[in-house]
Amino acid sequence: MKETLSRKLDPARFPNMSLEMAAILGFVLERQYTTPVLADLEVTPHGHVIAWPLGEDEANVGHALHLGVEADLRANLRRLAMAADLAQLQPVVAVSFDIEAEQRGF
């Protein structure tokens, strides 16, 4: 299934996809769609999406980057799922964010 998702969500299929979204997808799907790749991704209690890029030597993590807000990320993921003909995954995307937020105590 991961291979199918990687193929359907490959940023090369979506020429208007932002580098930030491609980096997020790469992190989630464990693929390298951007340089640098993301070492970690987090949604803060205030709904901000923060990421840490992997350093050039792949051992060091770079400075935190603000990639946007959770509401925009959710909306973009829903639209991407529709565009990639993955409509059945839309509820999964929403629930996975909720579960992760609960696990972090947000």
N, C-alpha and C positions, 0 to 999 in steps of 0.2 A: 504494500500500500504506500509506503514511504517513497518508493521509486515512482509510482504513478503521480503522487502529489508533487514530487520534485519536477517531473516532466510537465505537468499541467500548470504549475505555478512558476515555472522558469521565467525570470524577468526578461529574457530575450524575446518571449512571446508578447510582452507588453511594453512597447517602445516608450510610452509616456510614464512608466513607473519611475518614481523617484529613487535615488540612490539609497535614501534612508529606508524606504520600504523594502528594497532589494536586500539591504543588509539585515533587516529584521527577518525576512523570509530565510535568508541564508543561515541565520542563527537558529531559527526554529527547525529548519529542515537539515541542519548540519551540512550545509553546502557552502562553497565559496563563490558568492555572486558578486562580491565587492572586495576592494582592497582599501583599507584593512578590513578583516572580518571582525565581528563582534565577539568579545570574550564573555560578556554578560549583558543581560537586559533586565530592567526592573521597572515596575509601575509604582510610583511613590504613593503615599497615603493621600496626597492632594491631586492624584490623577495625572501626573507627568510621566512620560516615558523617557527613561534615562538608560543610556547604553555606555559600555566601556569597550573601546576597540582594542584588539590585540596589537601589541607593539611589533616593530619590525623584526625583532629577533624571536618572536613568538613565545617569549618567556615573560615579557613585561606587558602589563596592561596599561593602556594610555589613560588620559584624563577623561572624566565623565562627559558625555555629550547629551544635550537635551534634544530628543527626536520629535517631540510634540506632546500631545495630550492623549490620554487613553480613549476618550470619546471619538476623536478623529481616527485613531488606529482601529478601533472596532468598526467604524463606518467604512474605512478603506478596506479592511479585511472582508467585510460582507460584500462590498462591490467587487472585490477581486474574486471571491468565491463564485459570484454570479457570472463574471466574465470568463472564468476558467471552467464553467459548467460544473461547479462543485456545490450547487445550491443545497444539497443534502447536508453539507458541513456547516452551514451558517449557524445553526443552533449550537453545534459543538464549539465553535469559536467563542461565542458569547459565554457559554458555560465554563469553558476552560479559563477565561479571564476571571470569572467570579470565583472559581475554586482556588486559583492561585492567590487572589487577593485575600480570601478568607484564611488561607494557610499562613500568609504573612501577617495576619492580624489587622488588616485594613478595614 
